[in-house]
Amino acid sequence: MTESAGPPGRRPEARTSPEALALRRGGVKEGLDWLGRTPEVRASLLVRSIAALFRLIVFGVLRLHHERLGDEHIPPAGGYIVVGAVHRGWMDPFLIMNALPLEPRVWFLGSGPSAFSARWREWLLHRIGGMLPVWRGGVGIDQHVASAGAVVAAGGVFVLIPEGGVAGPPDRLAPFRFGSALIALRTNAPILPIAIAGSAELYIGRRLATRLLEATSVEGLLGPDWPAGGVLPEPGSRAELDLAHTLTERFANLLGPAVAELYPGTIDPPGQARHLRGLTWLFLARSRDRR
C-alpha cells in the first residue's frame, strides 16, 4: 500500500525565485547575521510553553501518533549534529524536536522564503529561536557552516536535512544534496542520524514514526576514505568536494534502509478514515509572493 507524496488534487504552482523574493523584501540576512545573538541552548519559559501547547494540539486534539524509537542513542550532552530523512512535510522538524530532549535546544537551517511568508512569523521565529534562515542562491556555504559551528560550540544540537525540500516518495529517500556533508565535514561534530516516516500527508489520527540510530562521526562514516592523519582537505578544494560527495553517499546508505524499515508501520489499516487532510498544507501553503 502506498500513499501520495503530495496533496490530493493540488495543482503545481509557478514559484518565484528566492532571489526575487529577497529583492522584494529589500534585502535579507541569513544565519547568525539574521539572529544577531549566540544561539540559545537553554529552553526559556516561552519556548517550554509553546512546546507544551503544540504537543497538546497535535498529539491531543488532532490525535497524531508519534512512535519514537532509539531513545537509548541520544547523547548525554549537546554539541552534536543530527542528520535526518525523509523530509516530506512541515511536521518533520517538530518530529525531530519531539524525539529529542527539550534541552539542549535544537536548531535548524530553514528556508527563509517559506518560513517568512508573513512578517509576524519572522518576528516570532526570531524571538523564540530554533531556526537560522537560508535564502538559496545567497551567500554560499560559509554562513551556514558558521551557524552550525556556533550552535555546536554553545552545546546545542544542529539539524541537517540533506534532501533540502519536501518533494519525493514517502517510503524512500530523494536525492541528497552535498551541502549538509560539507557542513558536517567542516564542523567535524558527532553525528546522530534520525529516520522519519509518515509525514507526507497529515490528518486526524495520522501515524508518524522516528528512529534515532546509533551516534557516529564523519570519520566513522568515511572509514577508509578518511584522510590520512585526519587532516581534512582545504575548504573549497576539489578534494573537499569529492569527500563531501562520498560522505553524502554514506548518509544515504545509513538512512535509506532505516526509512524503508520504519515506513510500513505508518501505513493506515484498511478503511482508516482520513479527516482534516488539509493539515498537510497548514504551513506549506504558498505566500502572496508566490502567486
PELINZI-V722091 format. One record per helix or strand of 2 or more residues. SS is the DSSP state (h for helix, s for strand). FROM is the first residue (numbers start at 0). TO is the last residue. If there is no record, write none. Layout:
SS|FROM|TO, SS|FROM|TO
//
This chain:
h|17|23, h|30|34, h|44|60, s|64|68, h|70|72, s|79|84, h|90|98, s|105|110, h|111|114, h|118|127, s|130|133, h|141|153, s|156|159, h|178|186, s|189|196, s|206|211, h|217|224, h|227|229, h|237|265, h|276|280, h|287|289
//
